[in-house]
Amino acid sequence: WVYRRMMGTPWTDNLKNVEVLNEVKIHRKLIINMRKRQLSFFEHVMGRGGL
């Protein structure tokens, strides 16, 4: 349901999960990249003695 919400697709559209995942493929790569960068920054901050 998270992907449907990100795309703004209402549940009443009755899209199959496979269709939703195909549409979100590009967005998924972007989210993975963002998470990696956030983790890298967090590790950087924690390595300097914490917050």
PyMOL commands that place a pseudoatom at each C-alpha (Angstrom):
pseudoatom trace, name=CA, resn=TRP, resi=1, chain=A, elem=C, hetatm=0, pos=[0.000, 0.000, 0.000]
pseudoatom trace, name=CA, resn=VAL, resi=2, chain=A, elem=C, hetatm=0, pos=[2.991, 2.291, 0.463]
pseudoatom trace, name=CA, resn=TYR, resi=3, chain=A, elem=C, hetatm=0, pos=[3.776, 2.365, -3.248]
pseudoatom trace, name=CA, resn=ARG, resi=4, chain=A, elem=C, hetatm=0, pos=[0.157, 3.025, -4.151]
pseudoatom trace, name=CA, resn=ARG, resi=5, chain=A, elem=C, hetatm=0, pos=[0.128, 5.917, -1.717]
pseudoatom trace, name=CA, resn=MET, resi=6, chain=A, elem=C, hetatm=0, pos=[3.376, 7.374, -3.098]
pseudoatom trace, name=CA, resn=MET, resi=7, chain=A, elem=C, hetatm=0, pos=[1.960, 7.241, -6.613]
pseudoatom trace, name=CA, resn=GLY, resi=8, chain=A, elem=C, hetatm=0, pos=[-1.337, 8.746, -5.518]
pseudoatom trace, name=CA, resn=THR, resi=9, chain=A, elem=C, hetatm=0, pos=[-3.236, 5.729, -6.831]
pseudoatom trace, name=CA, resn=PRO, resi=10, chain=A, elem=C, hetatm=0, pos=[-6.481, 5.101, -4.958]
pseudoatom trace, name=CA, resn=TRP, resi=11, chain=A, elem=C, hetatm=0, pos=[-7.210, 1.553, -3.869]
pseudoatom trace, name=CA, resn=THR, resi=12, chain=A, elem=C, hetatm=0, pos=[-10.410, 1.702, -5.896]
pseudoatom trace, name=CA, resn=ASP, resi=13, chain=A, elem=C, hetatm=0, pos=[-8.366, 1.540, -9.132]
pseudoatom trace, name=CA, resn=ASN, resi=14, chain=A, elem=C, hetatm=0, pos=[-8.009, -2.228, -8.560]
pseudoatom trace, name=CA, resn=LEU, resi=15, chain=A, elem=C, hetatm=0, pos=[-4.457, -2.408, -9.901]
pseudoatom trace, name=CA, resn=LYS, resi=16, chain=A, elem=C, hetatm=0, pos=[-2.642, -5.690, -9.441]
pseudoatom trace, name=CA, resn=ASN, resi=17, chain=A, elem=C, hetatm=0, pos=[0.471, -5.708, -7.275]
pseudoatom trace, name=CA, resn=VAL, resi=18, chain=A, elem=C, hetatm=0, pos=[2.632, -6.560, -10.283]
pseudoatom trace, name=CA, resn=GLU, resi=19, chain=A, elem=C, hetatm=0, pos=[1.360, -3.504, -12.170]
pseudoatom trace, name=CA, resn=VAL, resi=20, chain=A, elem=C, hetatm=0, pos=[2.057, -1.236, -9.223]
pseudoatom trace, name=CA, resn=LEU, resi=21, chain=A, elem=C, hetatm=0, pos=[5.589, -2.615, -8.810]
pseudoatom trace, name=CA, resn=ASN, resi=22, chain=A, elem=C, hetatm=0, pos=[6.326, -2.119, -12.510]
pseudoatom trace, name=CA, resn=GLU, resi=23, chain=A, elem=C, hetatm=0, pos=[5.258, 1.525, -12.292]
pseudoatom trace, name=CA, resn=VAL, resi=24, chain=A, elem=C, hetatm=0, pos=[7.260, 2.110, -9.115]
pseudoatom trace, name=CA, resn=LYS, resi=25, chain=A, elem=C, hetatm=0, pos=[10.498, 0.500, -10.309]
pseudoatom trace, name=CA, resn=ILE, resi=26, chain=A, elem=C, hetatm=0, pos=[12.170, 3.863, -10.989]
pseudoatom trace, name=CA, resn=HIS, resi=27, chain=A, elem=C, hetatm=0, pos=[10.923, 5.341, -7.720]
pseudoatom trace, name=CA, resn=ARG, resi=28, chain=A, elem=C, hetatm=0, pos=[12.196, 2.294, -5.833]
pseudoatom trace, name=CA, resn=LYS, resi=29, chain=A, elem=C, hetatm=0, pos=[15.746, 2.854, -7.114]
pseudoatom trace, name=CA, resn=LEU, resi=30, chain=A, elem=C, hetatm=0, pos=[15.540, 6.481, -6.026]
pseudoatom trace, name=CA, resn=ILE, resi=31, chain=A, elem=C, hetatm=0, pos=[14.380, 5.516, -2.542]
pseudoatom trace, name=CA, resn=ILE, resi=32, chain=A, elem=C, hetatm=0, pos=[17.155, 2.929, -2.194]
pseudoatom trace, name=CA, resn=ASN, resi=33, chain=A, elem=C, hetatm=0, pos=[19.716, 5.549, -3.203]
pseudoatom trace, name=CA, resn=MET, resi=34, chain=A, elem=C, hetatm=0, pos=[18.294, 8.031, -0.672]
pseudoatom trace, name=CA, resn=ARG, resi=35, chain=A, elem=C, hetatm=0, pos=[18.443, 5.440, 2.129]
pseudoatom trace, name=CA, resn=LYS, resi=36, chain=A, elem=C, hetatm=0, pos=[22.079, 4.628, 1.321]
pseudoatom trace, name=CA, resn=ARG, resi=37, chain=A, elem=C, hetatm=0, pos=[23.007, 8.299, 1.482]
pseudoatom trace, name=CA, resn=GLN, resi=38, chain=A, elem=C, hetatm=0, pos=[21.147, 8.773, 4.764]
pseudoatom trace, name=CA, resn=LEU, resi=39, chain=A, elem=C, hetatm=0, pos=[22.919, 5.770, 6.276]
pseudoatom trace, name=CA, resn=SER, resi=40, chain=A, elem=C, hetatm=0, pos=[26.282, 7.019, 5.046]
pseudoatom trace, name=CA, resn=PHE, resi=41, chain=A, elem=C, hetatm=0, pos=[25.674, 10.433, 6.622]
pseudoatom trace, name=CA, resn=PHE, resi=42, chain=A, elem=C, hetatm=0, pos=[24.507, 8.835, 9.876]
pseudoatom trace, name=CA, resn=GLU, resi=43, chain=A, elem=C, hetatm=0, pos=[27.659, 6.699, 10.022]
pseudoatom trace, name=CA, resn=HIS, resi=44, chain=A, elem=C, hetatm=0, pos=[29.739, 9.811, 9.355]
pseudoatom trace, name=CA, resn=VAL, resi=45, chain=A, elem=C, hetatm=0, pos=[28.095, 11.726, 12.203]
pseudoatom trace, name=CA, resn=MET, resi=46, chain=A, elem=C, hetatm=0, pos=[28.265, 8.834, 14.662]
pseudoatom trace, name=CA, resn=GLY, resi=47, chain=A, elem=C, hetatm=0, pos=[31.919, 8.217, 13.834]
pseudoatom trace, name=CA, resn=ARG, resi=48, chain=A, elem=C, hetatm=0, pos=[32.793, 11.751, 14.960]
pseudoatom trace, name=CA, resn=GLY, resi=49, chain=A, elem=C, hetatm=0, pos=[31.567, 11.221, 18.496]
pseudoatom trace, name=CA, resn=GLY, resi=50, chain=A, elem=C, hetatm=0, pos=[27.829, 11.184, 18.049]
pseudoatom trace, name=CA, resn=LEU, resi=51, chain=A, elem=C, hetatm=0, pos=[25.228, 13.883, 18.088]
for i in range(1, 51): cmd.bond("trace and resi %d" % i, "trace and resi %d" % (i + 1))
show_as sticks, trace
zoom trace
